């Protein structure tokens, strides 16, 4: 885990690893292609690109950086 992720854990925020786990819980057997943190009006959001099982197209979802809620 990176220093940045340890800092996020200390602040009670979702790490990259946690965000990916939340996405995989919602989309079992999906393959995560990309996971990047961004700020949206002061709130942190993980942008995740994935390919669902049995599909070829990339799907984009967001994970709330504080709650871990996955938004399609």
Residue frames as qw, qx, qy, qz and C-alpha x, y, z in Angstrom:
[[0.000, 0.891, 0.454, 0.000, 0.00, 0.00, 0.00],
 [0.414, 0.507, -0.022, 0.756, 1.32, 3.44, -0.89],
 [0.211, -0.164, -0.439, 0.858, 1.86, 6.31, 1.55],
 [0.309, -0.104, -0.200, -0.924, -1.06, 8.09, -0.09],
 [0.633, -0.291, -0.629, -0.345, -3.34, 5.12, 0.60],
 [0.488, -0.264, -0.652, 0.516, -2.20, 4.92, 4.24],
 [0.002, 0.051, 0.183, -0.982, -3.00, 8.60, 4.60],
 [0.487, -0.199, -0.415, -0.742, -6.47, 8.06, 3.11],
 [0.622, -0.308, -0.719, 0.040, -7.10, 5.22, 5.60],
 [0.326, -0.196, -0.500, 0.778, -6.05, 7.47, 8.49],
 [0.189, 0.039, -0.010, -0.981, -8.49, 10.12, 7.27],
 [0.480, 0.295, 0.710, -0.423, -11.35, 7.61, 7.09],
 [0.528, 0.564, -0.219, -0.596, -11.45, 7.64, 3.30],
 [0.942, 0.208, 0.256, -0.061, -11.69, 4.82, 0.77],
 [0.316, -0.544, 0.622, 0.466, -8.39, 3.55, -0.68],
 [0.451, 0.414, -0.569, -0.549, -7.89, 2.41, -4.26],
 [0.157, 0.079, -0.984, 0.014, -7.86, -1.22, -3.15],
 [0.243, 0.333, 0.728, -0.548, -11.12, -0.79, -1.22],
 [0.464, 0.487, -0.064, -0.737, -12.76, 0.99, -4.17],
 [0.387, 0.299, -0.782, -0.385, -11.83, -1.90, -6.45],
 [0.020, -0.092, -0.967, 0.237, -13.24, -4.43, -3.97],
 [0.371, 0.418, 0.451, -0.696, -16.55, -2.52, -3.78],
 [0.496, 0.456, -0.372, -0.638, -16.80, -2.54, -7.57],
 [0.311, 0.194, -0.916, -0.163, -16.02, -6.26, -7.80],
 [0.184, 0.200, 0.837, -0.476, -18.64, -6.99, -5.13],
 [0.493, 0.508, 0.220, -0.671, -21.23, -5.26, -7.32],
 [0.702, 0.563, -0.298, -0.320, -19.90, -6.70, -10.60],
 [0.761, -0.348, 0.543, 0.062, -18.57, -10.21, -9.85],
 [0.768, 0.113, 0.496, 0.388, -15.96, -11.61, -12.26],
 [0.355, 0.933, 0.046, 0.039, -15.50, -8.18, -13.88],
 [0.747, 0.026, 0.002, 0.665, -12.01, -7.09, -14.90],
 [0.128, -0.929, -0.098, 0.332, -10.92, -3.66, -13.70],
 [0.686, 0.518, 0.128, 0.494, -9.02, -1.80, -16.40],
 [0.260, 0.445, -0.155, 0.843, -8.44, 1.54, -14.68],
 [0.466, -0.738, -0.473, 0.123, -8.98, 3.12, -11.26],
 [0.367, 0.312, -0.115, 0.869, -8.13, 6.79, -10.67],
 [0.241, -0.645, -0.528, 0.497, -8.87, 9.23, -7.88],
 [0.166, 0.452, 0.224, 0.847, -10.25, 12.65, -8.69],
 [0.029, -0.332, -0.513, 0.791, -11.77, 15.53, -6.78],
 [0.053, -0.532, -0.636, -0.556, -15.33, 16.59, -7.52],
 [0.280, -0.741, -0.112, -0.600, -16.29, 19.86, -5.79],
 [0.243, -0.620, 0.555, -0.498, -14.12, 19.04, -2.80],
 [0.867, -0.170, 0.385, -0.268, -15.25, 15.42, -2.53],
 [0.074, -0.454, 0.837, 0.297, -13.05, 12.53, -3.61],
 [0.863, 0.288, 0.154, -0.385, -14.36, 10.10, -6.21],
 [0.425, -0.291, 0.790, 0.332, -12.76, 6.99, -7.66],
 [0.660, 0.495, -0.213, -0.524, -13.34, 6.68, -11.43],
 [0.527, -0.214, 0.819, 0.069, -13.27, 2.99, -12.33],
 [0.617, 0.411, -0.413, -0.529, -13.32, 1.46, -15.80],
 [0.498, -0.180, 0.839, -0.121, -14.19, -2.22, -16.00],
 [0.483, 0.141, -0.674, -0.542, -15.23, -4.93, -18.40],
 [0.741, -0.162, 0.378, -0.530, -18.15, -6.99, -17.11],
 [0.440, -0.143, 0.882, 0.087, -17.97, -10.78, -17.31],
 [0.504, 0.417, 0.745, 0.134, -18.97, -11.98, -20.78],
 [0.310, 0.923, 0.201, -0.110, -18.82, -8.50, -22.33],
 [0.701, 0.231, 0.114, 0.665, -16.25, -6.65, -24.40],
 [0.092, 0.781, 0.100, 0.609, -17.18, -3.01, -23.88],
 [0.340, 0.035, -0.521, 0.782, -15.75, -0.89, -21.08],
 [0.350, -0.779, -0.474, -0.214, -18.19, 0.30, -18.40],
 [0.219, 0.377, -0.359, 0.825, -17.43, 3.34, -16.27],
 [0.539, -0.689, -0.482, -0.054, -18.57, 3.62, -12.65],
 [0.042, 0.660, -0.353, 0.662, -17.77, 5.92, -9.75],
 [0.653, -0.378, -0.599, 0.268, -17.04, 5.03, -6.15],
 [0.264, -0.911, -0.015, -0.315, -17.70, 7.64, -3.47],
 [0.484, 0.467, -0.549, 0.497, -14.36, 8.31, -1.77],
 [0.256, -0.392, 0.541, -0.699, -15.91, 8.48, 1.70],
 [0.756, -0.072, 0.351, -0.547, -18.75, 5.94, 1.70],
 [0.264, -0.201, 0.914, 0.235, -17.65, 3.41, -0.93],
 [0.613, 0.502, 0.474, -0.385, -21.00, 3.63, -2.69],
 [0.335, -0.035, 0.707, 0.622, -20.74, 2.43, -6.30],
 [0.424, 0.643, 0.235, -0.593, -22.65, 4.58, -8.79],
 [0.657, 0.270, 0.599, 0.371, -23.09, 3.28, -12.35]]
